[in-house]
C-alpha cells in the first residue's frame, strides 16, 4: 500500500515541477523577452531621432557621427574639427526626445575641417547643377533674369521675374533640391513687362556657332564655383556645344555641362571634360 502512495506523491511532485517550469519560469522569460524587444524598439527610435536632429543642424550635418542607444543612453563616436563642434553635437543630442543621458566619445581633429569644407564645396556644386538642370527644362523661367547663388547649402535668389507664379515656381524648385539648407528669395523681384512676350527666349541664330561658343565661355567664366575655367575649351556646331579640357572634380564637370546647356541656343551637350583633381 505504501508503494502506490509514494508513486502517487512522486507523480504529483513531477507534475507540480513541470507546471512551475512552463507556467512560471517560461512565462516570466517570455515576459522578459517582450520587455527586451520593447526596449530595443525604443532605443532604435531614439537613435533615429538623434540622427535626424543632427542631420537638420546646419553646423554639424556633414560630420560623420555614429549614434548608438542602449536603455535610452546615447553613445556618440566620430570626429569633428573643433571643441565647439563637439559641444554642439552633444547639445543637439541631449535636446532630442527620448535621450536620458549622453556618453560623448567624439574626438576633435582639426583635419576634419578641410574634409568638411570639401564636402560642402562639392554639395554646393551639385545644388547649382540641379538648379541649372531645372531651368533648362522650364522655358518660362529660362528667359527670366534670375541669379542663383549658393553657399554651404544656403541659396539666394535675386533678379527679376514677371509674375508671382514664376517666383513661386523658382522657390519650389530650389526647395526640391537635396542638400539645400535654406532659401532666401527676398531679392527676387516681380516686375511685369507687357512689352515682352512671356516664355519666349531672345532670338538666337543656331547656325552662329562662334557666337554660341563665346556665350558658353562667358557663362562659364562668370561662375565662381568653377575654379579653373581657363582650362575649359568650348566649341559649337549646329547648336551642339562641345566641352573639353580639364576640371578639378566630377561636380565641376557636371556643373559646367549644366551651365553650357542653360545658354540660349544650345540644343545638346557633349561633355568631354577630364577630371584631374585640384592642383
Residue, then its C-alpha position, 0 to 999 in steps of 0.5 A: x500500500x505504501x508503494x502506490x502512495x509514494x508513486x502517487x506523491x512522486x507523480x504529483x511532485x513531477x507534475x507540480x515541477x513541470x507546471x512551475x517550469x512552463x507556467x512560471x519560469x517560461x512565462x516570466x522569460x517570455x515576459x522578459x523577452x517582450x520587455x527586451x524587444x520593447x526596449x530595443x524598439x525604443x532605443x532604435x527610435x531614439x537613435x533615429x531621432x538623434x540622427x535626424x536632429x543632427x542631420x537638420x543642424x546646419x553646423x554639424x550635418x556633414x560630420x560623420x557621427x555614429x549614434x548608438x542607444x542602449x536603455x535610452x543612453x546615447x553613445x556618440x563616436x566620430x570626429x569633428x574639427x573643433x571643441x565647439x563642434x563637439x559641444x554642439x553635437x552633444x547639445x543637439x543630442x541631449x535636446x532630442x526626445x527620448x535621450x536620458x543621458x549622453x556618453x560623448x566619445x567624439x574626438x576633435x581633429x582639426x583635419x576634419x575641417x578641410x574634409x568638411x569644407x570639401x564636402x560642402x564645396x562639392x554639395x554646393x556644386x551639385x545644388x547649382x547643377x540641379x538648379x541649372x538642370x531645372x531651368x533648362x527644362x522650364x522655358x518660362x523661367x529660362x528667359x527670366x533674369x534670375x541669379x542663383x547663388x549658393x553657399x554651404x547649402x544656403x541659396x539666394x535668389x535675386x533678379x527679376x521675374x514677371x509674375x508671382x507664379x514664376x517666383x513661386x515656381x523658382x522657390x519650389x524648385x530650389x526647395x526640391x533640391x537635396x542638400x539645400x539648407x535654406x532659401x532666401x528669395x527676398x531679392x527676387x523681384x516681380x516686375x511685369x513687362x507687357x512689352x515682352x512676350x512671356x516664355x519666349x527666349x531672345x532670338x538666337x541664330x543656331x547656325x552662329x556657332x562662334x557666337x554660341x561658343x563665346x556665350x558658353x565661355x562667358x557663362x562659364x567664366x562668370x561662375x565662381x564655383x568653377x575654379x579653373x575655367x581657363x582650362x575649359x575649351x568650348x566649341x559649337x556646331x549646329x547648336x551642339x556645344x562641345x566641352x573639353x579640357x580639364x576640371x578639378x572634380x566630377x561636380x565641376x564637370x557636371x556643373x559646367x555641362x549644366x551651365x553650357x546647356x542653360x545658354x540660349x541656343x544650345x540644343x545638346x551637350x557633349x561633355x568631354x571634360x577630364x577630371x584631374x583633381x585640384x592642383 
